[in-house]
Structure formats: C-alpha cells, structure tokens
Amino acid sequence: MRRALFALGVLAMVGVAVACSDGQAANTGAGEPMQVSGAQFVPGELPGELPVDGGPAEPEGGAHATLGPLTVAEVDFNNVNVIPGASGKSFSGLVTSDAVAVGVRLAGIGTGYWVVPVGGRDGQLPTTDDFAFSASFDINDPPGNRPLRVVAIDAHGNGGTQLDTELCLEWRIPDNRHECDPANPVPAVVFTLQWDTNFDVDLHVITPDGTDVNPKTNLLAYPVDAGQPPASDPRIDRDSLGQCVPDGWRQEDMIFPDYPALGLYDIYADPFASCGQAAVRFVLTIYEAGSDGALHATFTQAGELLGSSATGGGSTGLFIAEKQFN
C-alpha cells in the first residue's frame, strides 16, 4: 500500500507541476475518451519508448524469466469489443517489480494518460507485480480498432517500452462491428433516433402491413415457439430511458439486417414520459448500406417534443418521416 501511494504521489506532483507551469488548474481528465477509476490523470504523452512491433520479445528460460527493466509483461481482459459508453471494463496484467505504477491511454486520442499503482508481488512469477484497473469509455469515441497503450513507470516518472493491446471500439450506430472488421457485413438499413436529454422517447416504425414496431414490442414478428428470433429479423435494439432510468444512450435503432420488405414505412417519435424535462430535441437519421459495404446517412430530420405532450404509450406520437422501399 505504501508503494502504491508513493507512486500516485510522485506522478500527481508531475501533473500538478505541468498545470502550474501553464498557469492553469490541474487537469482532472474530465472529457477524456477513456476514464480510469481511482487513477491519476497526467496531461501529455506517455513516458518511455514507443511500442515494439509484435510486443516484447520472449525471454530465454521461460516466459517472464529474464524480462528487461520496466517491462509490461502482459495485459489481460475478457473481450476486445468495447460497447460505446461502456463502464466498468476490467483490465489486469503483470509488470516487472522495478515499476511502481503503469501509465495507460488509448493510443492516438485524448490529451494525456492515466497512472495506476501496481499491486502486490505475483505468486507464480516472483520478478513481477500485478496491476488492475477499471475503465469507462465515452459513447462518442471514434469507432474502429484502437490500441490500449500501457507502460511501466518507476518512482522517478521514467517509463519503459510501451505495450499495445488492440481493442475494438464499436460505432454507436449498429454496424455489426464493420468498423473493426470490414469483412463483417453491415445491416441493409438502420433507422436511428437520438435525443439530447433524459426524456423517455420511443421510436415507432409502422411497417407496410401496419405492424407497429417499438421498444415495447421490438420485433417485427415473434417466434411461435417462444424461442430466439433469427438474427436476420428486423428489430429495435433497446428501450432507452425506459422507466426514466438513465442509460447513457438516449438512442434507439430499428435495424434491418436484410433489405426491408417492399412498401412504405412511417416513422414516429413518441414522447412516452417526460422524466421531469420540459422539452427534448431529437434527430432521426436513416442509414443505408452503400456499394462500398459501409453504412451511409441518406436522410436526417430534427424536431422537438414537449414534456406536456407525454403520451404514456397511448399513441405513436409525432410523425417524423416516411421511407419508401421499392
């Protein structure tokens, strides 16, 4: 514990010194693309050397047996995919015992890095200590493959060789992770409704046969055997702000994995519940798959709903637009 506190103290002073030299208050890291719980934010680039292609060389005599100074031996996590706005994603790893902390950031974006103190000695690898941290990600982080960059830091603020571990930051528009792997086919069409405050707005899509697809009945057709519907079935992906519980999204999407059935689709924004808000502004965007295999916005319409017009689900709400598929 003393070692961890010392690490944070040393690097906190570095951050304060940088801020004071500019005549500004210390940067808390608010608004960064990645937030690390309980860590110290330091503006600027990570200390140490840029990553080596392929990661650190395997030492002779077994993994981690003769690692060089200030080396991040490994970084572990459960899933490379990061959902937009995700919080509490856990990371852990091993670092050589000459480090008192590790610095972490998303490579290429943001204005600085986070300092995380190392933990105790690893029981199986006596020359290494472990570290762990929990990170949250901004819902508007640029999508695509993005390295998580980690470096070992000593008590003087010196860094070793940085290590990159790739993450997939998903797009907030559901594209089947195409931004990370272009081999993944995008949906044929997506209707996206987004709004600007914690107001329970429901997307309603009336299909050519008169079916009302909305967050409460989110499938175009339900399986007769109560099983899982096919992945190719059109659906609305979430009930954002349902029960007025903030979810960080303020967005609902009608996803058509395959080209929609031919005919006219009417699109509505229903002010289901105001959640104490006087008004809400929304934007409807229609995305369609292009010849390049990516989603492209082909239609946008903005509008406003008043809290006094909340329907409680008694109607489909405000008509926004119609979309004809031939």
C-alpha positions in Angstrom: 0.0 0.0 0.0 2.8 2.5 0.9 4.4 1.8 -2.5 1.1 2.4 -4.3 0.5 5.7 -2.5 4.1 6.8 -3.2 3.5 6.0 -6.9 0.4 8.1 -7.1 2.0 10.9 -5.1 5.1 11.2 -7.3 3.0 11.3 -10.5 0.4 13.5 -9.1 3.1 16.1 -8.5 4.2 15.7 -12.1 0.7 16.5 -13.3 0.3 19.5 -10.9 3.7 20.8 -11.9 2.7 20.8 -15.6 -0.5 22.6 -14.9 1.1 25.2 -12.7 3.8 25.9 -15.3 1.0 26.8 -17.7 -0.8 28.9 -15.0 -3.8 26.6 -15.2 -5.6 24.3 -12.8 -4.6 20.7 -12.7 -6.3 18.6 -15.4 -8.7 16.0 -13.9 -9.1 14.1 -17.1 -12.8 15.0 -17.5 -13.9 14.5 -21.1 -11.1 12.1 -21.9 -12.1 9.2 -24.3 -11.2 6.8 -21.5 -11.7 7.3 -17.8 -9.9 5.1 -15.3 -11.4 4.8 -11.8 -9.2 5.8 -8.9 -6.3 6.8 -11.1 -4.3 10.0 -11.5 -4.6 11.8 -14.9 -1.4 13.4 -16.3 -1.6 15.6 -19.4 0.8 14.8 -22.3 2.4 11.8 -23.9 3.2 8.6 -22.1 6.8 8.3 -20.8 9.1 5.7 -22.2 9.7 4.3 -25.7 7.2 3.6 -28.4 5.9 0.0 -28.7 7.9 -2.6 -30.4 6.2 -4.4 -33.3 4.9 -7.7 -32.1 5.3 -6.9 -28.4 8.2 -7.7 -26.1 10.5 -10.5 -27.0 10.0 -13.8 -25.3 12.8 -14.1 -22.7 15.1 -17.1 -22.6 14.4 -19.7 -19.9 10.6 -19.4 -20.0 8.0 -16.6 -20.1 8.9 -13.6 -17.9 12.1 -15.3 -16.6 14.6 -12.6 -17.6 12.4 -9.6 -18.6 14.2 -6.3 -19.0 13.7 -3.3 -16.8 10.4 -1.5 -16.7 8.6 -4.1 -18.8 4.8 -4.7 -19.1 4.8 -8.5 -19.3 1.1 -8.9 -20.2 -2.3 -7.2 -20.3 -5.4 -9.2 -19.8 -9.2 -8.6 -20.3 -12.2 -10.6 -21.2 -13.3 -9.1 -24.5 -11.7 -7.0 -27.2 -15.0 -5.4 -28.1 -15.9 -2.1 -26.3 -19.5 -1.1 -26.5 -20.0 2.7 -26.8 -20.4 4.3 -23.4 -19.3 1.1 -21.6 -18.3 1.5 -18.0 -16.5 -0.8 -15.5 -14.5 -2.7 -18.1 -11.8 -4.6 -16.1 -8.2 -4.9 -17.1 -5.3 -6.5 -15.3 -1.7 -7.6 -16.0 1.9 -8.1 -14.9 4.8 -5.6 -14.8 8.4 -6.0 -13.7 8.9 -5.3 -10.0 11.0 -2.2 -10.6 7.8 -0.4 -11.6 5.7 1.4 -9.0 2.9 2.3 -11.5 1.7 1.8 -15.0 0.5 4.5 -17.4 -2.5 3.7 -19.7 -4.2 5.5 -22.5 -6.0 4.9 -25.8 -3.3 5.5 -28.5 -3.8 8.4 -30.8 -6.7 10.1 -29.0 -7.1 12.1 -25.8 -4.8 14.6 -24.2 -2.9 12.5 -21.6 -2.7 9.3 -19.7 -3.8 7.6 -16.5 -1.4 6.4 -13.8 -2.4 3.2 -12.0 -0.3 2.0 -9.0 1.0 -1.6 -9.1 -0.3 -4.2 -6.7 1.5 -7.0 -4.8 4.1 -9.5 -6.0 2.8 -12.2 -8.3 2.9 -15.5 -6.6 3.9 -17.6 -9.6 6.3 -15.1 -11.2 8.4 -13.6 -8.4 10.1 -11.0 -10.6 6.7 -9.3 -11.5 4.0 -7.4 -9.7 0.4 -7.3 -10.8 -1.8 -4.3 -11.7 -5.5 -3.9 -12.3 -7.9 -1.1 -13.2 -11.4 -0.4 -14.3 -12.1 1.8 -17.3 -15.1 3.6 -18.8 -15.4 4.8 -22.4 -17.1 7.8 -24.0 -20.2 7.0 -26.1 -18.8 9.2 -28.9 -15.3 7.7 -29.0 -14.2 7.2 -32.7 -15.0 3.7 -33.8 -12.5 1.2 -35.1 -9.5 -0.8 -33.8 -7.6 1.2 -31.2 -4.6 0.2 -29.2 -4.8 0.3 -25.4 -1.2 1.5 -24.7 0.4 0.6 -21.4 3.9 1.5 -20.0 5.7 0.6 -16.7 6.8 3.7 -14.7 9.4 3.9 -11.9 9.4 6.1 -8.8 11.1 8.9 -10.8 8.5 9.0 -13.5 10.7 7.2 -16.1 8.9 4.8 -18.4 10.0 1.6 -20.1 8.9 0.3 -23.5 5.2 0.8 -24.1 3.0 -2.2 -25.0 0.0 -2.0 -27.3 -3.1 -4.3 -26.9 -5.7 -3.8 -29.6 -9.4 -3.1 -28.7 -12.4 -2.7 -31.0 -14.3 0.5 -30.2 -17.7 -0.2 -31.7 -19.7 2.5 -33.5 -22.7 3.8 -31.7 -24.7 3.2 -34.9 -25.1 -0.6 -35.0 -23.0 -1.8 -38.0 -22.2 -5.4 -36.9 -18.7 -4.2 -35.9 -17.8 -3.4 -39.5 -15.7 -0.5 -38.4 -13.3 -3.0 -36.7 -13.6 -5.8 -39.2 -14.6 -4.8 -42.8 -15.4 -8.4 -43.6 -18.5 -8.1 -41.3 -21.5 -7.2 -43.4 -23.4 -4.1 -42.3 -27.2 -4.1 -41.9 -29.0 -3.1 -45.0 -30.9 -0.3 -43.3 -30.9 1.4 -39.9 -33.4 3.9 -38.6 -31.7 5.8 -35.7 -33.5 8.2 -33.3 -31.2 10.2 -30.9 -32.2 12.9 -28.4 -30.5 15.4 -26.2 -31.8 15.0 -22.6 -33.0 12.3 -20.2 -36.5 12.1 -21.7 -38.2 8.7 -22.5 -38.7 9.0 -26.2 -39.8 5.9 -28.1 -39.1 5.1 -31.8 -42.2 3.8 -33.6 -42.0 2.3 -37.1 -45.2 1.4 -38.8 -44.4 -1.3 -41.5 -46.3 -1.7 -44.8 -48.6 -4.3 -43.3 -49.5 -2.0 -40.4 -47.3 -3.6 -37.7 -46.2 -1.1 -35.0 -42.6 -1.9 -34.1 -41.4 0.0 -31.0 -39.3 -0.6 -27.9 -42.1 -2.3 -26.0 -42.9 -4.7 -28.9 -39.5 -4.5 -30.6 -39.7 -7.4 -33.1 -41.4 -7.4 -36.5 -42.5 -11.0 -35.8 -42.3 -13.1 -32.7 -41.4 -16.8 -32.9 -44.4 -19.0 -32.4 -42.4 -21.4 -30.1 -41.2 -18.6 -27.8 -37.6 -19.3 -29.0 -35.0 -16.8 -30.1 -35.9 -15.0 -33.3 -33.5 -15.3 -36.2 -30.6 -12.8 -36.3 -31.9 -11.6 -39.7 -35.2 -10.4 -38.3 -35.7 -6.6 -38.1 -35.9 -5.3 -34.6 -35.5 -2.2 -32.3 -32.4 -2.7 -30.2 -33.3 -1.1 -26.9 -35.8 0.9 -24.8 -33.5 3.8 -23.9 -34.6 5.7 -20.8 -37.3 3.1 -20.1 -38.9 3.8 -16.7 -36.9 7.1 -16.9 -33.7 5.2 -15.9 -30.7 7.0 -17.5 -28.7 4.5 -19.6 -26.2 6.9 -21.2 -27.6 6.2 -24.7 -30.6 8.4 -25.5 -30.8 6.5 -28.7 -33.0 3.7 -30.3 -32.3 1.9 -33.6 -34.6 0.0 -35.9 -32.2 -2.5 -37.5 -32.9 -4.3 -40.8 -30.1 -6.9 -41.3 -31.5 -7.7 -44.8 -33.3 -5.3 -47.2 -36.7 -4.4 -45.9 -39.9 -5.8 -47.3 -41.1 -3.5 -50.1 -43.5 -0.7 -49.3 -44.0 2.4 -47.2 -42.6 2.8 -43.6 -43.9 5.6 -41.4 -41.6 6.7 -38.6 -42.7 8.4 -35.3 -41.1 9.8 -32.1 -43.3 9.1 -29.1 -42.8 11.3 -26.0 -43.6 8.4 -23.7 -42.6 10.1 -20.5 -41.0 13.5 -19.8 -38.9 12.3 -16.8 -39.2 15.8 -15.4 -37.9 17.5 -18.6 -39.8 20.5 -20.2 -38.8 19.5 -23.7 -36.5 17.3 -25.7 -34.8 17.8 -29.1 -34.3 14.8 -31.4 -32.7 13.8 -34.7 -33.8 10.9 -36.9 -31.2 9.6 -39.3 -31.7 6.8 -41.8 -28.5 4.8 -42.7 -28.3 2.6 -45.8 -25.6 0.2 -46.9 -23.6 1.6 -49.8 -21.8 -0.1 -52.6 -18.6 0.2 -50.6 -20.1 -2.1 -47.9 -20.4 0.6 -45.3 -23.4 2.4 -43.8 -24.1 5.9 -45.0 -26.6 8.5 -43.8 -29.2 9.1 -46.5 -31.8 11.1 -44.6 -31.9 13.3 -41.5 -34.8 15.1 -39.8 -34.7 17.0 -36.5 -37.6 18.0 -34.2 -38.7 18.8 -30.7 -41.2 17.3 -28.3 -42.7 19.0 -25.2 -42.9 17.3 -21.8 -46.6 18.4 -21.6 -47.3 16.1 -24.6 -46.2 12.9 -23.0 -48.4 10.0 -24.1 -47.6 7.2 -21.6 -47.8 4.9 -24.6 -51.3 5.9 -25.6 -50.3 6.8 -29.2 -47.4 6.6 -31.6 -46.5 10.2 -31.0 -45.2 12.7 -33.6 -45.0 11.7 -37.2 -41.4 12.4 -38.4 -41.0 10.9 -41.9 -41.9 8.1 -44.3 -39.5 5.9 -46.2 -40.4 4.0 -49.3 -38.6 0.8 -50.3 -39.1 -0.3 -53.8 
